[in-house]
Amino acid sequence: MNPALHGLLSALTYGVGDFLAGLASRRDSPLRVVALTHPISAVIMLLLAVLMGQARPPVGDLLWGASAGAVGLFAVLAFYRALALGPMGAVSVGAGALSALVPVVIGVLGGEVLGVPGWLGALGVLLGTGLLSYTPGEGSNAVRWQDNGVLIGLAAGLGFGFFFAMLGQAQSPGVFWTLGAARLCSSLIALVLAARLVGLRPKNPALILASAPGDTLGNLFYLLAVQGGGLAVGSLLSSLYPAFTTLLAVTVLREGLRAAQWVGVVVALVGAGLIAGR
């Protein structure tokens, strides 16, 4: 299959998965949603590692994966909370753009050369996320930051960025083992916290189950795109996933954005694309 098609399928499954997870988090606690979906992803990742005959990576890579999973867990919890508050389109674009920017910044600090497209992309991400998070005050009706889905989504995007940067420290080809270690770690933490704080009985199990494959399939198609067409193709096309979440939010939920936020959506998506394809 064409690697470009794999990249688009990655963006599609990520985007649909985020939309369904956001809906699930409006009916259930985000912690319960994660506690019930991440173990499914962990099992699938580890099964794929075995079925594909991937060699087990060094312990150091597995530890990087587990550490990334712990950081990513709190990013996911913030992200699902942000999606539940909405608007989903702005939340998804802001989080996706920052998640693309953070590893680039870390790479530049480590000596990588960004290039003109990368710097333009970074500027676009910063400008776009600023427009997305802009909420004009309305006196006593101004939204508190802890109730502002876009701001929480931006915090989640920072967490995702560190998740990807930490995951990138694992250099062995056994990617499913590393991803499995990440999901196993986040599953164990989420299960313990959910059991103690919110319980594990879901209010809408069908919706939670429907949201589970998005992350797994998104990772799988991303890997196929990268292996078939290179990192630039895979990253560039997969980074379009917020567009699918935004499209679903606008068409299904009839969510609206201010004019400035629509400009932010476009600028942030373009910036993320420039960064991914640098």
N, C-alpha and C positions, 0 to 999 in steps of 0.2 A: 504494500500500500504506500502511496505517496507520502513522504514525510511531512509535507505541508498539510495534507489532510489529517495526519495524526496530530499535528499542532493545533489545528482548528477543533478537532474532537476533544483535545485536552482542554481548550478554552471553554467549549460547550459544556462538558461534564463538570468542570470546576464551577462554572457559572450557574448551571442548573442546581448543582449540589448546594451551593451557597444560598440560593433562593429558597430551596426546600428547608434547609437548616434554619434559615431566618424565620420561615413560617412556623416550623416546629418550636422555635424558641419563643414565639408569641403565645404558645399554648402550654409549654413546659419550661421548667428551669433550664437555662443554657447548660448548667452543670450536669443535669440529668441527660440532656441530649448528647453531650460529649461522652459521658460515662457509658452510654448504650451504643454509640456508633464507633468510637475508637477501637474497642476490642474487635469488632468485625473487621475493620481495616487492618489491624495487627495480624489477625489470623490469615487474611487474604495475602498480605505481603509476605509472611513467612512461608505460606504454602507455595506461592509463586517462586520464592527463592529455592525451595526444595525441588519443585517440579521442573524448573529451568536449569537445575544442576549448578547453581551459582556456588562458587567456592566461598566458604566462610571467611569474612575479612578479619584483619587483626583485631585484637581486643580494643586497641586504641580507637579504631573506627567505630566499633560498636558503642564505646563510651561516648564518643562525639554524637552518635545518633541518639543515644538515651538522653544526653544532656540537652540536645536540640529538642527532643520530645517534651522535656519538662518545661523549657522556655515556651515552646509552641503551644502547650496546653493553655497557659494563661492568655496567650494571644488569641487562641480560638475562643476561649470563654468571653473575652472582651468583644471579639468580633461578632459572636452570636448575640450577645447582649445588644450590641450596636444595631445589628440587623433587625432585632425585635423592636427597637425603638424607631428605626428608620430615619429618613427615607433610604430604602435598600440600595437604590442606584448610587446615590452620593456616598454612602458608607462603603460600598464595594469598590468603587473607583478610587476613593481616597486611600483605603487600606492597601489595595493592589499597587497603587503608585508608590507609596512609601516602602512597601515590601521589596520593590525593585530598586529603590534608591539606596537603602541602607547597606546592602552588600557592596554596592559600587563605592560608597564613601569609605567603607572599611578597606576595600581593595586599593583605593587611591592612597589612603594613609599607609598602606603596606608597600607602596611603591609602584602600583600599576598605573599605566598611562591611560587616561580617560578619552582623550581625543575631543575634537570639536562636537561631533554628534552626541557624545556622552554628556558633555557639559551643557549643551542646549537641552538635552533630555532632563538633566538634573534641575535646570532652571524651570523647565516646564512642569515638572512634578511639584516643585515647591510653590510655584505660582498657582497651579491647578488646585492643590490641596488647600491653599490659603483661600481661594474663592469658594471651594466646597464647604469649608468650615465657617464661612462668613454668615453670621446670623445677626441681622440688625436688631438692636434692642427695642423692646416694645413696653417700656416702663415696667410695671409690676408683673407683666406677662412674659418677660424675658425668660428664656429657657436656661435652667441651671446646667452647668457643664456635665454633671453626673446623669442628666436626663437628655443630653445632646448626643444622638446616635452618631453623627458625623465625627465629633471630637473623640468619642470612645473608639470609633472605627480607625481613626488616625493613630491612636495609641496601639490598637491591635496591629496596624500595619508596621509600626516600629518593631513590635514583637515578632511578627512574621519575618521581617528583614533579618533580625538576629538569628531566627530559626534557620533560614536559608544559609546565612553566613557560617553558622556552626556546622550545619549539615555538609557544607562544602569543604570542611576540613577533612572529611573522610575521603580518601583518594582511591580506595580499592574498587574494583569493578563490581563487587557484590552489593549492588545498590539496594536490592530488595531486603537483604539482611539488615542493612543500615536503617532503611525506612521502617522495617519491622521492629527494630530496637527502639526507634523513636516512638512509634505508636504503642508498643508494649509498655514503655515507661509512662506515657501520658495516660494510658488506660488504667494502669495500676493506681496512679495518683487520683484520677478522676473517680474511679470506683469507690475508693476509700472515702473521699470527700463527699461524694453524693450519698453514699450509704449513711453517713453521719449527719449530713446537713439537710438534704432534701428528699432522700429516699430514692429508690430505683424503679418504682412503679410508674410507668408513663401514663399521661392523660390521653395522648394520641399516638399509640405505637406505630400505626401504619405510616404516618407522616415522618416519624423519626427513622423508621426503616427505609423509607423511600429516599431520605437524604443521605443515607450511609454510603452508597456506591460512588457519589460524586468525587470525593477526595481520592479514593482508590483508583478509579478509572482515570481521573485527571493526572495522577502521578504516572500511571501506566502509559497513557498516550503521550505524555511529555517525554518519558524515557524513550519510547519508540521514535518520536520525532527527532530527538537529539541524536540517537544512534544512527538514524537514517539520513539526516540532513544537516547535522551539526548543531552546535549550541545556539548559534545566532537564529537559525530558523525555528528551532524548538522554543526558545525563550521568547522570541518576538511574537509568535502566533499564540502561545499559551498565555502571554500577558494580556491578551484581549478578553480574558474571561469576565472582567467586570462589565463589559458591554452586554453580555448575555444576561447577567443578573439585572442590569439596568433595564434592558428591554422587557424582561419578564415583570419587573416591578411596575413599569409604566403601563404595560398592556393588561396585565392580570389584576394588579392592585390599584391601577389608576393613580399611581403616585405622581405628584407634581414637584418640580424644582423651580426655584427662582431663576431668572435669566442669568444672573451672575454664576449660579451653581451649574447651569448647563454649560456655560463657557468653561468653568472649572473642570467639568467632566471631559470635554474635548481636549483641553490643554493637558490635563493629567494623563489621559490615554496616549496622546501623541508623545508626551515626555517619557512615559514608561516604554513605549515602543522604540524610541531613540536609544534609551539606555540598554534595552534588551538586545537591540541589533547593532550595538556599537562595534 
